[in-house]
Amino acid sequence: MIQQIDSALREDVRLLGNLLGETLKNHEDQNLFNLVEQIRTLSKATLDGQTDAEQQLEYLFLNLKDQEILPLTRAFSYFLNFANIAEQYHVVRQRRQSELNEQAQSPNPLVPLFEKFKQQHITSTQLFEQICQLNIELVLTAHPTEVSRRTLIQKYDKINDCLSKLDQQQLTAREHHMIMQDLRQLICSAWETDEIRQNRPTPIDEAKWGFTTIEQTLWNAVPKFIRELDDLVFKNCDLHLPCTVCPIRFASWMGGDRDGNPNVNHQITQEVLWLSRWQAASLYLKDLEDLRWELSLQACSPELKEALGDAHPEPYREYLRHIREKLKTTLHWLSLKLQGIECDDQLNAVIQDKNELLAPLLLCHRSLMVCHLPEIANGKLLDFIYRVNCFGIELLKLDIRQESGRHRQAISAVTEYLGLGNFESWTEQARQNFLIRELQNKRPLLPKYLDSSPDSLIEHPDVKEVFATMQMLARQPTESLGAYIISMTAHPSDVLAVLLLQKEAGILQPLRVVPLFETLKDLEGAANTMETLFQIDWYKQHIQAKHEVMIGYSDSAKDAGFMSANWAQYRAQEQLTEIAKTHDIQLTLFHGRGGSISRGGAPTLQALFSQPPGSISGSIRVTEQGEMIRFKFGLESIALQNLEIYTAAALEATLLPPPTPKQEWRDLMHQMTDISVNAYRRTVRENPYFVQYLRSITPELELQMLPLGSRPAKRKTSGGIESLRAIPWVFAWTQIRLMLPAWLGTGEALYQMLKEGKKTSIDEMLIQWPYFQTLIDMLEMVLAKADRHIALYYESHLTDDENLKKLGHQLRLQLEQSVETLLFIKGEAKLLGSNTVLDQSMQVRNPYLLPLHLLQAELMKRRRDYLANDHQENTPVDQALMVSIAGIAAGLRNTG
């Protein structure tokens, strides 16, 4: 069966590749097709070790005219995107094949997990209660890692549908012909579409992209998932889940994340909040029309009759008429607000709370159950109830994120206006004393007329924006808002400052304030910061025994390297979990993960189960960033699978947590991370040629051409590594296949431990400690994607500087040593020896990736020559270079 499925994947890849070839011959010319085939053949020969083949490729690319390169980069880029489509559909196919085979293990990870719970003597009562209490929230973020345009993504989804139809067993010859025609048309249409956006997306565009993910897949996947979960629970616990249970919910940063993004302000956030509610109301209205058509029944309960008042031949339709009118009014009101038309006289008729929808639906459900009509009660009506529980009136709760310095700046403006001095210059204790005193004071801190006063303190645009944002938040329904995230949190006063700003703005139900600890220093100080806050009586009373803390993966890894950051994150979670337990506070950890390994990316089950024991106590938040949203939730079947995986991971980590690491293991990790951070910083911070190497050999500067996301690539317009955002930092090294952020320092630390005779301890950790297993597996995955020969090719093409070449040689030696060390630890002859799926995937992609890398190096050289000679912003090779960047990102399946 497995061989049949793998064969089917190869056939899909071959089919899409052949159709792309047809398109090239029909819509470009035979010469392009022949050239692509020639390059592909030479690429395979190069990968097989034929050095003369690489020389032929280099000579070929060197002699191409500028205008000849673009169609080549497009052809190889499209093949890699089509390989992604085939692999994504393959996941769906595997799931279906498993379901068809009664002897096969269920593709739902919850099924074997429930058996494991029985074996481990978890009672059905324990299991049922824990499932009812699960609180998993996935936060969609618009970090600039989604390379593909939305218009192309839609075409890719339709290609996926065609592959699904071709899998049907009994197609007539005509049906097969029609599907193939559709495929040809879609591939032709994709080829004729510009794959690079003409303009950088706005925060509104990003938010709409998030709404599309909900509408196209999750809107249907969520109720299917809860039904499936309910069936499993009933089978194992002999109880049905309450209608109001929703283990997984969704939130968003799109339009709310203003940290380092000047394009997000209070007007943008307000528009996104209105759009989100408009989209939700629109989807609910459509569902309600379908539901009212179905509920043409006459039998109803006394409770419904009483609620209806008068007898009616179709009580359910009549009872739900009021909701329909409220939804229509809500849609109309939001449409007017989005057009800038004042209409607050209608506000009382607008839905402000999900219970306005939920209560009538639950009453109808109770009525149908009383009337012995469970088939109807648990049909479309129950799906509607599940959706309201999950998506509320807002579709996606919007988090707000801002950097701590902006809040300190705003409070300083207040203290200076009041003649109290500069808040930012005070000691931390003085700041805390002032903030707590004012938080307990019932009077306003500032006069209400201040905004219009000639001596207004709100003069600095950044301060003005902080106040305007808070005032805007005060006008929103509480349900629309999620958390207020403070990036770069360093002190307890950073948290208290946001609470005071919310109080001053008149936010009646303040957003929960979530400190984000990112840098190595802040992670190490996280426990002390939270301990100080928990010891403040007012604060402890305010949080009502619940708190959320965010752990940042990106900046800590850029600051200290993968291993050191990873261990700092682990220890911070341990300490925070212990402190919360001591203070009897329910802690939710919010994991700010990205798609790449060095930014916390890992398979979900593995990533969550490897967290410290007790840190996931039925509650967790996780970011889903950029292209990972499409990979995980772009297709309904895959979205369903990922909802199952998150639930299984959270349940297992809660009910069967991993073992507490031995002190010996912890000591070894301390030793390794000390070595790792020193080795990492010795290269990144202390080598005088490192920044020059980054900007000369990688496309770090060229990445800024790509209109990927609404945020600038840098926090500042000038500066070194510290000013570069974590995403382009990772993206740049990925493009040249050096993958430096994920292994630099880590390989050396492992090597030193082996030299000191610690192999036995490392073996034990690898077998018994899920955290260390995951760390090593992720390192192996990223090393398998690294290629020192490709990195050398970039270097040889893009610099003659001997200092840079010397540094590049050192880096490649360190990469090679890291690979050898890892293979020795795992006792394997080659990387991915036990991960055949990823290994085969990379083997399929490499003949198409290699030409893109070589072309990209040539394009970077030409572009830089043009800029040096012509001093113009745009060059004839810009489009081809951007396509090469997008193609390599697609081929490696992650970017930043």
C-alpha positions in Angstrom: 0.0 0.0 0.0 2.8 2.5 0.9 4.6 1.7 -2.3 1.4 2.3 -4.3 0.9 5.7 -2.6 4.5 6.8 -3.2 4.1 5.7 -6.8 0.9 7.8 -7.1 2.9 10.9 -5.8 5.6 10.4 -8.4 2.9 10.1 -11.1 1.3 13.3 -10.0 4.6 15.2 -10.0 5.4 13.7 -13.4 1.9 14.6 -14.7 2.1 18.3 -13.6 5.7 18.5 -14.9 4.7 17.2 -18.3 1.7 19.6 -18.6 4.0 22.4 -17.7 6.3 21.2 -20.5 3.4 21.3 -22.9 2.6 24.8 -21.9 6.1 25.9 -22.5 6.1 24.4 -26.0 2.7 25.8 -26.9 2.9 29.3 -25.3 6.6 30.1 -25.4 8.6 28.1 -27.9 10.3 24.8 -28.5 13.7 26.3 -27.8 12.7 27.2 -24.2 11.4 23.7 -23.6 14.6 22.2 -25.0 16.7 24.5 -22.9 14.8 23.6 -19.7 15.3 19.9 -20.5 19.0 20.5 -21.1 19.4 22.3 -17.9 17.5 19.7 -15.9 19.7 16.9 -17.4 22.9 18.8 -16.5 21.5 19.5 -13.0 20.9 15.8 -12.4 24.4 15.0 -13.7 25.9 17.7 -11.4 24.0 16.2 -8.4 25.4 12.8 -9.4 28.9 14.2 -9.0 29.8 15.0 -12.6 31.9 18.2 -12.2 32.0 18.9 -16.0 28.2 19.2 -15.9 28.3 22.0 -13.3 30.9 23.8 -15.5 28.6 23.4 -18.5 25.7 24.9 -16.5 27.8 27.8 -15.4 29.0 28.5 -18.9 25.4 28.3 -20.2 24.1 30.7 -17.6 27.0 33.1 -18.1 26.2 33.5 -21.8 22.4 33.9 -21.4 21.0 37.3 -22.4 19.1 39.1 -19.6 15.7 38.6 -21.3 16.4 34.8 -21.6 16.8 34.3 -17.9 13.3 35.2 -16.7 11.4 32.4 -18.5 13.9 29.9 -17.2 13.6 31.0 -13.6 9.8 30.9 -14.0 9.8 27.4 -15.4 11.9 25.9 -12.6 10.0 27.9 -10.0 6.6 26.7 -11.3 7.8 23.1 -11.2 8.7 23.4 -7.6 5.3 24.9 -6.8 3.6 22.0 -8.7 5.7 19.6 -6.6 4.3 21.3 -3.5 0.7 20.9 -4.8 1.3 17.2 -5.5 2.8 16.6 -2.1 0.0 18.5 -0.4 -2.6 16.4 -2.1 -0.6 13.3 -1.3 -1.2 14.0 2.4 -5.0 14.0 1.6 -4.6 10.8 -0.4 -2.7 9.0 2.3 -5.4 9.9 4.8 -8.1 8.6 2.6 -6.3 5.4 1.9 -5.8 4.8 5.6 -9.5 5.3 6.2 -10.4 2.9 3.4 -8.2 0.2 4.8 -9.8 -1.2 8.0 -6.5 -2.9 9.0 -4.5 0.3 8.8 -4.0 2.6 11.8 -6.3 5.5 11.8 -4.8 8.7 10.3 -6.4 10.6 13.3 -3.7 10.8 16.0 -6.4 11.0 18.6 -7.4 7.4 18.0 -4.1 5.7 19.1 -3.8 8.4 21.8 -7.1 7.5 23.4 -5.8 3.8 23.5 -2.6 5.0 25.1 -4.6 6.8 27.7 -6.4 3.6 28.6 -3.1 1.7 28.9 -1.8 4.4 31.2 -4.9 4.2 33.3 -6.3 7.7 32.5 -9.9 7.3 33.5 -12.7 8.2 31.1 -13.8 10.9 33.6 -10.3 12.5 33.6 -10.2 12.4 29.8 -13.7 13.9 29.3 -13.1 16.7 31.8 -9.7 17.6 30.2 -11.2 17.7 26.7 -14.0 20.0 27.9 -11.4 22.3 29.5 -9.0 22.4 26.5 -8.1 25.9 25.4 -6.0 25.9 22.3 -5.7 29.1 20.3 -4.0 29.4 17.0 -2.9 32.9 16.1 -2.6 33.7 12.4 0.1 36.3 11.7 1.1 38.0 8.5 4.8 37.8 8.9 6.3 38.3 5.4 7.0 34.7 4.5 4.1 33.9 2.2 5.8 34.3 -1.2 2.9 33.2 -3.5 0.3 35.6 -4.7 -3.3 34.9 -3.6 -4.5 34.7 -7.2 -1.9 31.9 -7.8 -2.8 30.1 -4.6 -6.4 29.9 -5.8 -5.3 28.3 -9.1 -3.1 25.9 -7.1 -6.1 24.9 -5.0 -8.0 24.1 -8.2 -5.1 22.0 -9.5 -5.3 20.2 -6.2 -9.1 19.6 -6.8 -8.2 18.1 -10.3 -5.7 15.7 -8.7 -8.4 14.6 -6.3 -10.9 14.0 -9.1 -8.3 12.0 -11.1 -8.0 9.7 -8.1 -11.6 8.5 -8.4 -11.8 4.9 -9.3 -14.6 4.9 -11.9 -14.0 7.8 -14.3 -15.4 7.6 -17.8 -13.1 8.4 -20.6 -14.9 11.6 -21.2 -14.7 12.6 -17.4 -11.0 11.9 -17.5 -10.5 14.0 -20.6 -12.5 16.9 -19.1 -10.4 16.9 -15.9 -7.2 16.8 -18.0 -8.5 19.8 -20.0 -9.1 21.7 -16.8 -5.6 20.9 -15.6 -4.1 22.1 -18.9 -6.1 25.3 -18.6 -5.1 25.9 -15.0 -1.4 25.4 -15.7 -1.6 27.6 -18.7 -3.4 30.3 -16.7 -0.8 30.0 -13.9 2.1 30.3 -16.4 0.5 33.5 -17.9 0.1 35.0 -14.5 2.8 37.2 -12.9 3.9 35.3 -9.8 5.4 38.4 -8.2 3.0 41.0 -6.6 3.3 44.4 -8.2 2.7 46.2 -4.9 3.5 45.4 -1.3 0.3 44.2 0.5 -1.2 46.5 3.0 -2.2 45.4 6.5 -5.8 45.4 5.2 -4.8 43.0 2.4 -3.1 40.7 5.0 -6.2 40.7 7.2 -8.4 39.8 4.2 -6.0 36.9 3.4 -6.6 35.6 6.9 -10.3 35.9 6.6 -10.1 33.9 3.3 -8.4 31.1 5.1 -11.4 30.9 7.6 -14.0 31.1 4.8 -12.5 28.6 2.4 -11.4 25.9 4.8 -11.7 26.4 8.5 -15.4 27.3 8.3 -16.2 23.8 7.3 -13.2 22.0 9.0 -14.0 23.2 12.5 -17.5 21.7 12.8 -16.3 18.5 11.2 -13.4 18.3 13.6 -15.7 18.8 16.7 -18.1 16.2 15.4 -15.3 13.7 14.9 -14.0 14.5 18.4 -17.4 14.1 19.9 -17.7 10.6 18.3 -14.4 9.6 19.8 -15.3 10.9 23.2 -18.6 9.1 23.2 -16.9 5.9 22.1 -14.3 6.2 24.9 -16.1 8.0 27.6 -19.8 7.2 27.0 -20.6 10.9 27.1 -21.3 13.5 24.4 -19.4 16.8 24.5 -21.6 19.8 25.5 -22.7 21.9 22.6 -20.7 24.9 23.8 -17.3 23.0 23.9 -14.7 24.3 21.5 -11.2 23.1 22.1 -9.6 25.2 19.4 -10.2 28.8 18.5 -8.4 31.4 16.3 -7.0 34.8 16.7 -5.0 37.1 14.5 -2.2 39.7 14.5 -3.1 40.9 11.0 -3.9 44.6 11.4 -3.1 44.6 15.1 0.7 44.0 15.0 2.2 47.5 15.1 5.6 46.6 16.4 8.1 47.9 13.9 5.3 48.4 11.3 4.5 52.1 10.7 1.8 51.0 8.3 -0.4 49.8 11.2 -2.1 52.5 13.1 -5.4 53.0 15.0 -7.4 53.7 11.8 -6.1 50.5 10.2 -6.8 48.4 13.3 -10.3 49.8 13.5 -11.0 49.0 9.8 -9.7 45.5 10.3 -12.0 45.0 13.3 -15.0 46.2 11.3 -14.0 44.0 8.3 -13.6 41.0 10.6 -17.1 41.5 12.1 -18.6 42.1 8.6 -17.1 38.9 7.3 -18.4 36.9 10.3 -21.9 38.4 10.0 -21.9 37.7 6.2 -21.0 34.1 6.7 -23.5 33.6 9.6 -26.3 35.2 7.5 -25.7 32.7 4.7 -25.7 29.8 7.2 -28.9 31.1 8.8 -30.7 31.2 5.4 -29.7 27.6 4.8 -30.8 26.7 8.4 -34.2 28.4 8.1 -34.9 26.5 4.9 -34.2 23.2 6.7 -36.2 24.1 9.8 -39.6 24.0 8.3 -40.8 21.7 11.2 -43.9 22.2 13.3 -43.1 20.3 16.5 -41.5 22.4 19.2 -41.0 22.5 22.9 -43.0 24.5 25.4 -39.9 26.6 26.0 -39.8 27.6 22.4 -43.5 28.3 22.2 -43.2 30.6 25.2 -40.2 32.4 23.7 -42.1 32.8 20.5 -45.2 34.2 22.2 -47.8 33.4 19.6 -48.4 30.0 18.0 -46.9 29.7 14.5 -47.0 26.9 11.9 -43.3 27.1 11.4 -42.0 28.0 14.9 -38.2 27.6 14.2 -38.3 29.8 11.1 -40.3 32.4 12.9 -38.1 32.4 16.0 -34.9 32.8 14.0 -36.3 35.6 11.9 -35.2 38.1 14.6 -31.6 36.9 14.4 -31.7 37.2 10.6 -32.9 40.8 10.9 -30.1 41.6 13.5 -27.5 40.1 11.2 -28.7 42.2 8.3 -28.7 45.3 10.5 -25.2 44.5 11.7 -24.0 44.0 8.1 -25.5 47.3 7.0 -24.1 49.2 10.0 -20.6 47.8 9.4 -20.8 48.6 5.7 -21.6 52.2 6.5 -18.8 52.4 9.1 -16.4 51.0 6.5 -17.5 53.7 4.1 -16.9 56.4 6.7 -20.6 57.1 7.2 -21.8 57.9 10.7 -24.6 55.6 11.8 -24.3 55.2 15.5 -28.1 55.7 15.9 -28.4 52.1 14.8 -25.8 50.8 17.2 -28.4 49.4 19.7 -29.6 47.0 16.9 -26.2 45.7 16.1 -24.9 42.4 17.4 -22.3 43.0 20.1 -22.1 39.7 21.9 -22.0 36.1 20.6 -24.7 35.1 23.0 -27.1 37.1 21.0 -26.6 34.5 18.3 -25.8 31.5 20.5 -28.8 31.6 22.9 -31.5 31.3 20.3 -29.6 28.6 18.5 -29.2 26.6 21.7 -32.9 27.0 22.5 -33.8 25.6 19.1 -31.4 22.7 19.7 -33.0 21.9 23.1 -36.5 22.1 21.5 -35.6 19.6 18.8 -34.1 17.2 21.3 -37.2 17.5 23.5 -39.3 16.7 20.4 -37.1 13.6 19.7 -35.6 15.0 16.6 -31.9 14.5 17.2 -31.2 14.0 13.5 -32.3 17.6 12.8 -30.9 19.1 16.0 -27.4 17.7 15.3 -27.4 18.6 11.6 -26.8 22.1 10.2 -28.0 23.7 13.5 -25.2 22.1 15.5 -22.6 23.1 12.9 -23.9 26.7 13.3 -23.5 26.4 17.1 -20.0 25.1 16.8 -19.0 27.9 14.5 -20.4 30.6 16.8 -18.5 29.0 19.7 -15.3 29.0 17.7 -15.5 32.2 15.6 -17.7 34.5 17.8 -19.0 37.7 16.3 -15.5 38.7 15.2 -14.3 35.7 13.1 -10.8 36.2 14.5 -10.0 37.8 17.8 -7.5 40.6 17.1 -4.4 40.8 19.3 -2.6 44.1 19.6 1.2 44.1 19.7 3.4 47.1 20.4 7.0 47.5 21.6 7.5 48.3 25.3 9.5 51.5 24.5 6.4 53.2 23.0 4.5 52.7 26.2 7.3 54.1 28.4 7.4 57.1 26.0 3.7 57.7 26.4 3.8 57.5 30.2 6.8 59.8 30.2 4.8 62.4 28.3 2.1 62.1 31.0 4.6 62.5 33.9 6.3 65.4 32.3 3.0 67.1 31.6 2.1 66.7 35.3 5.5 68.1 36.4 6.6 64.8 37.9 9.8 64.4 35.7 10.7 61.9 33.0 9.2 58.4 33.7 11.9 56.7 31.6 14.7 58.0 33.7 13.3 56.7 37.0 14.4 53.6 38.7 12.4 50.4 38.1 11.0 50.5 41.6 9.9 54.2 41.3 8.1 53.3 38.0 6.3 50.4 39.6 5.3 52.6 42.7 3.9 55.3 40.4 2.0 52.9 38.2 0.4 50.9 41.0 -0.6 54.0 42.8 -2.3 55.4 39.7 -3.9 52.1 38.8 -5.6 52.0 42.3 -6.7 55.6 42.1 -10.3 56.1 40.9 -9.8 59.5 39.5 -8.5 60.0 35.9 -4.8 60.7 35.6 -5.3 63.4 32.9 -8.1 65.9 32.2 -10.5 64.8 29.5 -10.2 68.1 27.6 -6.5 67.5 27.1 -6.7 66.5 23.4 -8.0 69.9 22.4 -5.9 71.8 24.8 -3.2 74.1 23.3 -0.7 72.8 25.8 -1.6 69.2 25.0 1.1 66.6 25.9 0.1 64.6 22.8 2.5 66.3 20.4 4.9 63.5 19.4 3.3 61.4 16.7 4.3 58.1 18.4 2.7 59.2 21.7 -0.4 60.4 19.9 -0.7 57.1 18.2 -0.5 55.1 21.5 -3.3 57.2 23.0 -5.4 57.0 19.8 -5.0 53.2 19.7 -6.1 52.9 23.4 -9.2 55.1 22.8 -10.1 53.1 19.7 -9.9 49.9 21.6 -12.2 51.3 24.3 -15.0 51.6 21.6 -14.8 47.9 20.5 -17.0 45.0 21.7 -14.9 43.1 24.2 -15.3 39.9 22.3 -13.5 41.3 19.2 -10.2 41.8 21.0 -7.7 39.2 22.1 -4.5 40.0 24.0 -2.3 43.1 24.2 1.2 41.8 23.5 4.2 43.8 24.7 7.3 43.0 22.7 10.7 43.5 24.2 9.4 43.2 27.7 12.2 43.7 30.1 10.6 44.9 33.4 7.4 44.5 35.5 6.7 48.2 34.8 6.3 47.4 31.1 3.2 45.4 31.9 1.8 47.9 34.4 2.3 50.8 32.0 -0.1 49.2 29.4 -2.7 48.5 32.1 -2.6 52.2 33.1 -2.9 53.4 29.5 -6.0 51.1 29.1 -7.5 52.5 32.3 -6.9 56.1 31.2 -8.6 55.4 27.9 -11.7 54.1 29.7 -11.4 50.5 28.5 -14.0 48.9 30.9 -12.9 45.3 30.3 -9.1 45.7 29.8 -7.4 43.4 27.3 -5.2 40.9 29.0 -1.7 42.1 28.9 0.9 39.6 27.7 4.6 40.2 28.2 6.7 38.8 25.3 10.2 37.7 26.3 12.4 37.6 23.3 16.1 38.2 23.7 18.4 35.8 25.7 18.6 38.4 28.5 14.9 38.9 28.7 14.2 35.2 28.7 16.6 34.7 31.5 14.9 37.5 33.4 11.3 36.4 32.6 10.8 34.5 35.9 12.0 37.4 38.1 9.7 39.8 36.2 6.6 37.6 36.7 7.5 36.9 40.3 7.7 40.6 41.0 4.3 41.1 39.4 2.7 38.2 41.2 3.8 39.6 44.5 2.0 42.9 43.9 -1.4 42.5 45.7 -3.3 44.8 43.3 -1.9 43.0 40.3 -2.7 39.5 41.6 -6.2 40.5 42.3 -6.5 42.1 38.9 -5.5 38.9 36.9 -8.0 36.7 38.7 -5.7 33.7 39.0 -5.0 33.6 35.2 -2.0 34.8 33.2 -0.5 34.5 29.8 3.2 34.9 28.9 4.6 34.8 25.4 7.9 33.2 24.5 9.7 34.6 21.5 11.7 32.3 19.3 12.9 34.6 16.5 14.9 37.4 18.2 16.4 35.1 20.8 17.8 32.8 18.1 19.2 35.7 16.1 20.7 37.0 19.4 22.2 33.8 20.7 22.0 31.0 18.1 19.6 28.1 17.8 20.7 25.8 20.7 21.3 28.6 23.3 18.0 30.3 22.5 16.2 26.9 22.5 17.5 26.0 26.0 16.8 29.5 27.3 13.2 29.2 26.1 12.9 25.8 27.7 14.3 27.0 31.1 12.1 30.2 31.0 9.0 28.0 30.5 10.1 25.7 33.4 10.6 28.7 35.7 7.4 30.4 34.7 5.4 27.2 35.2 6.8 26.7 38.7 6.2 30.4 39.7 2.6 30.3 38.5 2.1 27.0 40.4 3.5 28.6 43.6 1.1 31.5 43.3 -1.8 29.3 42.3 -2.1 30.9 38.9 -3.3 29.2 35.7 -0.5 29.9 33.2 -1.0 29.9 29.4 2.2 30.0 27.4 2.0 31.7 24.1 4.6 30.3 21.7 5.8 32.8 19.0 6.9 30.2 16.5 7.9 30.7 12.9 8.1 28.3 10.0 11.9 27.7 10.0 13.7 25.6 12.5 15.7 28.6 13.9 12.5 30.4 14.6 10.8 27.5 16.5 9.4 25.6 13.6 8.9 21.9 14.2 6.2 19.2 13.6 3.4 20.1 16.0 3.1 16.8 17.9 6.9 16.8 18.5 7.1 20.5 19.3 4.4 20.5 21.9 5.3 17.2 23.6 8.9 18.3 24.0 7.9 21.3 26.1 8.7 21.2 29.9 6.4 18.9 31.9 3.4 20.9 33.2 3.9 23.8 30.9 0.9 22.8 28.8 -1.8 22.3 31.3 -4.7 22.1 28.9 -4.1 25.7 27.6 -1.7 26.9 24.9 -1.5 29.6 22.3 0.7 29.3 19.2 1.4 31.6 16.2 0.9 30.2 12.7 3.0 32.4 10.4 3.2 33.3 6.8 3.3 30.3 4.4 2.7 27.8 7.2 -0.9 29.0 7.3 -1.4 27.8 3.7 0.6 24.6 4.3 -1.4 23.7 7.4 -4.9 25.1 6.7 -5.0 25.7 2.9 -7.0 22.5 2.2 -9.9 21.3 4.2 -8.7 17.8 4.8 -5.2 19.0 5.8 -6.8 21.7 8.1 -8.8 18.9 9.7 -5.7 16.9 10.3 -3.9 19.8 11.8 -6.7 20.5 14.2 -6.5 16.8 15.3 -2.8 17.1 15.7 -2.9 20.2 17.9 -5.6 18.6 20.1 -3.7 15.3 20.4 -0.5 17.2 21.3 -2.1 19.4 23.9 -4.0 16.4 25.5 -0.9 14.2 25.6 1.3 16.9 27.0 -1.3 17.6 29.7 -2.3 14.1 30.7 1.0 12.3 30.0 3.6 15.0 30.3 7.2 14.2 29.3 9.7 13.2 32.1 11.5 15.8 34.1 15.1 16.0 32.8 17.8 14.6 35.0 20.2 17.1 36.6 23.0 15.5 34.6 21.2 16.3 31.4 20.6 19.8 32.5 24.2 20.3 33.4 25.2 19.0 30.0 22.8 21.4 28.3 24.3 24.3 30.2 27.8 23.4 29.1 26.7 23.0 25.5 24.8 26.3 25.4 27.7 28.2 26.9 29.9 26.8 24.1 27.2 27.4 21.5 26.4 31.0 22.3 30.1 31.9 22.5 30.8 30.2 19.2 27.8 31.8 17.5 28.6 35.3 18.8 32.3 34.9 18.0 31.3 34.7 14.3 28.2 36.9 14.1 29.2 39.7 16.4 33.0 39.7 16.6 34.1 38.8 13.1 34.7 42.2 11.4 33.8 40.7 8.0 30.6 38.9 9.0 28.1 41.7 8.1 29.9 42.3 4.8 29.8 38.6 4.1 26.0 38.4 4.7 25.3 41.4 2.5 27.7 40.3 -0.3 27.0 36.6 -0.6 23.3 36.3 0.4 20.4 38.2 -1.2 19.7 40.0 2.1 19.7 43.4 0.3 17.8 42.0 -2.7 15.0 40.6 -0.5 13.8 44.1 0.1 12.7 44.2 -3.5 10.1 41.5 -2.9 6.7 43.0 -1.8 6.2 40.2 0.7 4.5 41.8 3.6 3.4 45.2 5.0 6.3 45.5 7.4 9.7 46.9 6.5 12.6 44.4 6.4 14.5 46.4 9.0 13.4 48.0 12.3 15.8 50.9 11.4 17.0 52.1 8.1 20.6 51.6 9.1 22.6 49.4 11.4 24.0 45.9 11.5 22.7 42.5 12.5 20.8 43.9 15.5 18.7 46.1 13.2 17.7 43.2 10.8 14.4 41.5 11.4 14.6 37.8 12.3 12.6 36.7 9.2 14.9 38.2 6.5 17.9 37.1 8.6 16.8 33.5 8.2 15.4 34.0 4.7 18.8 35.2 3.4 20.8 32.3 4.6 18.2 29.8 3.4 18.4 31.2 -0.1 22.1 30.3 -0.4 21.5 27.0 1.4 24.0 27.7 4.2 21.2 27.7 6.8 23.6 29.3 9.2 21.1 30.5 12.0 20.0 26.9 12.7 23.4 25.2 13.2 26.1 27.8 13.9 27.4 27.1 17.4 25.2 24.1 17.9 27.5 21.8 15.9 30.5 23.0 17.8 28.9 22.5 21.2 28.0 18.9 20.3 31.4 18.2 18.9 33.1 19.5 22.1 30.9 17.2 24.3 31.9 14.2 22.2 35.6 15.2 22.6 35.1 15.3 26.4 33.7 11.7 26.3 30.0 12.6 26.9 28.6 10.3 24.1 26.9 8.0 26.6 25.0 10.9 28.3 24.0 12.3 24.9 22.8 8.8 23.8 20.7 8.6 27.0 19.2 12.1 26.4 18.4 11.2 22.8 16.5 8.1 23.9 14.8 9.3 27.1 14.3 13.1 26.7 11.7 14.3 24.1 13.1 17.9 24.3 16.6 16.8 23.2 15.2 14.3 20.6 13.3 17.2 19.0 16.3 19.5 19.1 18.5 16.9 17.3 15.7 16.0 14.8 15.2 19.6 13.9 19.0 20.1 13.5 19.1 17.1 11.2 16.2 18.4 9.1 17.9 21.8 8.5 21.3 20.3 7.9 19.8 18.0 5.3 18.6 21.2 3.4 22.0 22.9 3.7 24.4 22.5 0.8 28.0 23.9 1.2 28.7 23.5 -2.5 25.8 25.7 -3.4 26.9 28.3 -0.8 30.5 28.2 -2.3 29.0 28.8 -5.8 27.4 32.0 -4.5 30.6 33.1 -2.9 32.8 32.4 -5.9 30.4 34.4 -8.1 29.8 37.4 -5.8 33.1 38.3 -4.2 36.8 38.5 -4.8 37.6 39.7 -1.3 40.0 37.3 0.3 38.8 38.2 3.8 35.2 37.2 2.9 36.5 34.0 1.2 38.4 33.0 4.3 35.3 33.5 6.4 33.2 31.5 3.9 35.7 28.7 4.0 35.5 28.6 7.9 31.7 28.6 7.8 31.6 25.7 5.4 34.1 23.7 7.4 31.9 24.3 10.5 28.9 23.2 8.5 30.7 20.0 7.4 31.8 19.3 11.0 28.2 19.8 12.3 27.0 17.2 9.8 29.7 14.7 10.7 29.0 15.3 14.4 25.3 14.8 14.0 25.7 11.6 12.0 28.1 10.2 14.6 25.5 11.0 17.4 22.7 9.4 15.5 24.7 6.5 14.3 23.6 7.0 10.7 25.6 7.0 7.4 23.5 9.8 5.8 21.2 12.6 6.9 17.5 11.7 7.0 18.3 8.1 7.1 15.2 7.5 9.2 13.1 10.2 7.5 12.6 8.8 4.0 9.6 11.0 3.2 11.6 14.3 3.6 14.7 12.6 2.0 12.7 11.6 -1.1 11.0 15.0 -1.3 14.4 16.8 -1.4 15.7 14.3 -4.0 12.7 15.2 -6.3 13.3 18.9 -5.8 17.1 19.2 -6.0 17.4 18.9 -9.9 15.0 22.0 -10.1 16.5 23.9 -7.1 20.1 23.7 -8.3 19.5 25.6 -11.5 17.6 28.3 -9.6 20.4 28.7 -7.2 23.0 29.0 -10.0 20.7 31.4 -11.9 20.2 33.5 -8.8 23.9 33.9 -8.2 24.3 35.1 -11.8 21.3 37.4 -11.4 22.7 38.9 -8.2 26.0 39.6 -9.9 24.4 41.2 -12.9 22.1 43.3 -10.8 24.9 44.6 -8.6 27.0 45.4 -11.8 24.0 47.4 -13.2 23.6 49.3 -9.9 27.3 50.1 -9.7 27.5 51.4 -13.3 24.1 53.0 -13.9 23.1 54.1 -10.4 19.5 53.3 -11.0 17.0 51.7 -8.7 15.6 49.2 -11.2 17.5 46.9 -13.4 16.6 44.5 -16.3 17.1 41.5 -14.1 15.0 42.5 -11.1 11.9 40.4 -12.1 13.9 37.3 -12.7 15.8 37.7 -9.4 12.5 38.0 -7.5 11.2 34.9 -9.2 14.3 33.0 -8.3 13.9 34.0 -4.6 10.2 32.9 -4.6 11.1 29.6 -6.4 13.8 28.7 -4.0 11.5 29.5 -1.1 8.8 27.2 -2.6 11.3 24.5 -3.2 12.6 24.4 0.4 9.0 24.8 1.8 10.1 27.5 4.2 11.5 30.9 4.1 11.8 32.8 7.4 
